[in-house]
Amino acid sequence: MTGGLRWRKLGQIFDPAVHGLPEGCTSFAQSPQALVLDDRVRIYFSTRSVDPANGKYLSHVAYADFRKDLRTLIAVSQQPVLPLGGLGCFDEHGIFPLNPVRDGNRILAYTTGWSRRVSVSVDTAIGLAESHDGGRTFQRLGDGPVLAASLREPCLVGDGFVRIVDGAWHMWYIFGTGWKRYAEGAAPDRTYKIGHATSRDGVTWTKEEARQIVPDRLGPDESQALPSVVTVGTRHHMVFCYRESWDFRQTPGRGYRLGHAWSDDLVHWTRDDDHPQLAGTPGAWDADMQCYPHAFACDGQVWLLYNGNAFGRHGFGLAVLER
């Protein structure tokens, strides 16, 4: 039995080169994630500035407000919503992505903070912040993460997506299985898989330690990223992206594409990438890559935000679920 969905693409809805970015940010609108408000949908995304100390990128979170038709842009934030972490903290060099969560009158944000390393390029962990102004800005609950590397998940914990289902807190996230050099003299590349954790309060989390909940399609060197879960009827659907762990930046066919899995109990997942297939449009902004998806419901519709070519350099697009 398939858990199939069918998406209808509506095209690119935000291009940072056209619509602008906060002051100091130069490019990218990665990992769009939606917060449904009374009169609009606020879409958070990660953009980049350049560190004047070394010329390397720093990642910041901004947002674009849309009317609930998700085609009419109202405004773009003028400042990042959360400053970067302090010296030596897990989010010192960037936040990518930010997952907003409504909990009654509270608006929480689960962040993926990253910091540079010496032997490998980066490590990540998941932090928590709260907004007191309707989601325009956020403040950390503390300087450390709420989910990070552990005994059997040694690196690269991130991409936390949180939903409260029947009073229980669920987080789907990624954990690194390790770094590997695939060619002599090459920089190490990372591999990560999708995992699951639960909580009673959204702060203290219990992992299903090192349990990969979505099987590989490309083999053990498949990297899986950005899970999001939406419920259609009684069935839960996960949309994520996946790629080869190496030689994925330039070689066609090895970069990110969208994957899908379904579950009836939030524990056991059946992978079914063929339903839906959301292929790129030849010659368009998403021709070569489809990545960093986010599925959500708004006013009786189920929507899918996603990035296209060059890991979101050219912004994000939209699809709608066809019943």
C-alpha positions in Angstrom: 0.0 0.0 0.0 1.5 3.3 -1.0 1.3 6.5 1.1 1.4 8.6 -2.1 1.0 12.3 -2.3 0.8 14.5 -5.4 2.2 18.0 -5.4 1.5 20.7 -8.0 4.3 23.1 -8.4 3.5 26.8 -8.2 7.0 28.1 -9.0 9.5 30.3 -7.3 8.0 32.7 -4.8 11.1 34.3 -3.2 14.4 35.4 -4.9 16.8 37.2 -2.6 18.3 39.0 -5.6 14.9 40.5 -6.4 13.2 40.9 -3.0 16.2 41.9 -0.9 17.8 40.7 2.3 18.5 42.2 5.8 21.3 44.7 6.0 24.7 43.1 5.7 23.4 39.8 4.1 24.5 39.1 0.6 22.9 36.0 -0.8 20.9 32.8 -0.2 17.5 32.1 1.3 17.9 28.5 2.5 15.6 26.1 4.3 12.3 28.0 4.3 10.1 27.1 7.3 6.6 28.5 7.9 4.9 30.0 11.0 1.2 30.4 10.3 -0.1 33.6 12.0 -3.6 35.1 12.1 -3.2 37.3 9.0 -0.1 36.0 7.3 2.4 33.2 6.9 5.9 34.1 8.1 8.6 32.1 6.3 11.9 32.0 8.1 15.0 31.3 6.0 18.8 31.2 6.4 20.8 33.8 4.6 24.5 34.7 4.6 26.9 37.5 5.3 30.7 37.6 5.0 32.9 37.5 8.0 35.2 40.5 7.7 37.9 38.7 9.7 38.5 35.9 7.2 36.1 36.4 4.2 34.1 33.2 5.1 30.3 33.0 5.3 28.2 33.5 8.4 24.6 32.2 8.4 21.8 34.3 9.8 18.0 33.8 10.0 15.6 36.3 8.5 12.0 36.0 7.3 9.6 37.0 4.6 5.9 37.6 5.3 3.3 36.4 2.8 -0.4 36.7 2.7 -2.1 33.4 3.2 -2.3 32.9 -0.6 1.4 32.4 -0.3 1.9 34.4 -3.5 1.7 37.9 -2.2 4.9 39.1 -0.4 4.2 41.7 2.3 7.6 42.4 3.8 11.1 41.1 4.4 12.7 41.5 7.8 15.3 44.2 8.0 17.4 42.5 10.7 18.2 38.9 11.5 15.8 37.4 14.1 18.5 36.0 16.4 22.2 37.1 16.9 24.9 34.5 16.4 26.2 32.6 19.4 29.1 33.8 21.6 32.7 33.0 21.3 33.3 29.2 21.3 29.5 28.4 21.4 27.9 25.8 19.1 26.3 28.5 17.0 29.2 30.9 16.8 29.4 30.9 13.0 25.8 30.4 11.9 22.2 29.3 12.4 20.8 27.1 9.6 18.0 26.3 9.8 15.3 27.6 12.3 12.2 25.6 12.9 9.3 27.7 14.4 6.8 25.9 16.7 3.5 27.2 18.2 2.9 26.0 21.8 -0.3 27.8 23.0 0.6 31.4 23.2 4.4 30.7 23.0 6.4 30.8 19.8 9.5 28.6 20.1 12.3 28.2 17.6 14.6 25.1 17.3 17.8 26.3 15.7 20.7 24.4 14.1 23.8 26.2 15.2 27.1 25.5 13.5 30.7 26.3 14.2 33.9 25.8 12.3 36.3 23.0 13.1 40.0 22.4 12.2 40.2 18.8 11.0 36.8 18.9 9.3 34.8 21.9 8.2 31.9 22.1 10.7 30.0 20.6 13.6 26.4 21.3 14.5 23.9 21.0 17.4 20.3 22.0 18.0 19.4 25.0 20.2 16.2 26.6 21.5 14.9 30.1 21.5 11.6 31.9 22.3 9.9 34.9 20.8 8.1 37.6 22.9 7.1 39.8 20.0 5.0 37.5 17.7 8.0 35.9 15.9 9.8 39.0 14.8 12.8 38.3 17.1 13.9 35.4 19.4 16.0 35.1 22.5 17.9 32.0 23.5 16.8 30.0 26.5 20.5 29.4 27.1 23.9 29.4 25.4 24.1 25.7 24.9 22.2 23.2 22.8 19.2 21.0 23.7 20.3 18.2 21.4 23.9 17.5 20.5 26.4 14.8 19.8 26.3 11.8 22.1 27.9 8.3 22.6 26.5 6.7 19.4 25.8 9.9 17.5 29.3 11.4 17.5 28.8 14.6 15.3 26.5 16.8 13.2 23.2 16.7 15.2 20.9 19.2 13.5 17.9 20.0 11.3 15.5 19.6 14.2 11.8 19.6 13.1 9.3 19.6 16.1 5.6 18.8 16.3 3.3 18.3 19.2 1.0 15.4 18.5 -1.6 14.4 21.1 0.3 16.2 23.8 3.6 14.5 23.1 6.6 16.4 21.7 8.3 14.8 18.7 11.5 15.9 17.0 12.9 14.5 13.8 16.5 15.5 13.2 19.7 14.4 11.6 22.8 12.8 13.2 26.2 12.3 11.6 27.6 8.8 11.2 31.0 10.2 10.5 33.4 11.9 8.1 35.3 10.2 5.3 37.9 11.1 2.7 36.7 9.6 -0.6 39.8 10.4 -2.6 43.5 11.0 -1.7 44.1 14.6 -0.8 40.3 15.5 -0.8 38.6 17.3 2.0 36.5 15.0 4.2 32.8 14.7 3.4 30.1 13.9 6.0 27.2 11.5 6.1 24.1 11.9 8.2 20.8 10.1 8.7 17.3 11.0 10.0 16.6 10.2 13.7 13.8 10.7 16.2 13.6 12.1 19.8 10.7 12.7 22.2 10.1 15.1 25.1 7.6 16.0 27.7 8.3 19.7 27.8 10.2 20.6 24.5 13.4 21.3 26.4 14.7 17.9 27.7 14.8 15.3 24.9 15.3 11.6 24.8 16.8 10.2 21.6 16.2 6.9 20.0 20.0 6.7 20.0 21.5 6.1 16.5 18.3 4.6 15.1 18.0 5.5 11.4 14.3 5.7 10.9 14.3 6.1 7.1 16.1 3.4 5.1 18.7 4.4 2.5 18.0 4.4 -1.2 21.5 5.2 -2.4 23.3 2.9 0.0 25.2 3.6 3.2 26.8 6.7 1.8 23.5 8.4 1.4 23.1 11.7 3.3 19.6 12.6 4.5 18.6 16.1 5.6 15.8 18.5 6.6 12.9 16.2 7.6 9.5 17.7 8.1 6.3 15.9 8.9 2.7 16.7 8.0 -0.5 14.7 8.7 -3.0 14.1 5.9 -6.1 12.3 7.1 -4.8 9.8 9.6 -1.4 9.2 7.9 1.8 11.0 8.7 4.0 12.0 5.8 7.7 13.0 6.0 9.3 15.0 3.2 13.1 15.3 3.3 16.1 15.6 0.9 18.9 13.2 0.2 22.1 13.0 -1.8 25.3 11.2 -2.3 27.8 12.0 0.4 30.6 12.9 -1.9 31.1 14.5 -5.4 27.6 16.0 -5.0 28.4 19.7 -5.7 29.3 19.6 -9.3 28.3 16.2 -10.8 24.7 16.0 -12.1 22.6 13.4 -10.5 24.5 13.2 -7.2 23.1 16.3 -5.6 20.0 16.8 -3.5 16.5 15.6 -4.5 13.4 15.2 -2.5 12.4 12.0 -0.6 9.2 10.8 1.0 8.2 8.4 3.7 5.0 7.6 5.5 3.9 6.3 8.9 0.7 5.4 10.7 2.2 5.5 14.2 5.1 8.0 14.0 7.5 5.1 14.8 7.7 2.9 11.7 8.3 4.6 8.4 7.9 3.3 4.9 10.0 5.0 2.3 8.2 5.8 -1.0 10.2 8.5 -3.0 8.2 7.8 -6.1 5.0 9.2 -4.5 5.4 12.1 -4.9 8.0 13.0 -7.4 8.8 16.7 -7.5 11.3 17.0 -10.3 12.9 20.2 -11.4 11.8 22.2 -14.4 14.4 22.2 -17.2 16.3 25.4 -17.4 14.6 26.9 -14.3 15.7 27.8 -10.8 15.2 24.2 -9.6 16.4 22.3 -12.7 19.5 20.8 -11.1 18.5 20.4 -7.4 15.5 20.2 -5.1 16.4 20.5 -1.4 15.6 21.6 2.1 11.8 21.0 2.0 9.2 22.1 4.5 5.6 20.7 4.5 2.9 22.5 6.5 -0.8 23.0 6.7 -2.6 26.4 6.4 -6.4 27.1 6.1 -7.2 23.6 4.9 -4.4 23.3 2.4 -1.1 21.5 2.6 1.9 23.3 1.2 5.5 22.5 0.4 8.3 25.0 0.5 11.7 24.0 -1.0 15.0 25.3 -2.4 16.4 24.8 -5.8 19.7 25.1 -7.5 22.9 25.9 -5.6 21.6 24.9 -2.2 19.1 27.9 -2.0 21.3 30.7 -3.5 18.3 31.7 -5.7 15.6 31.5 -3.1 12.7 29.1 -2.6 9.6 27.9 -4.4 6.2 26.5 -3.5 4.0 23.4 -4.3 0.5 22.6 -3.1 -0.9 19.1 -2.3 -3.5 17.9 -4.7 -6.2 15.9 -3.0 
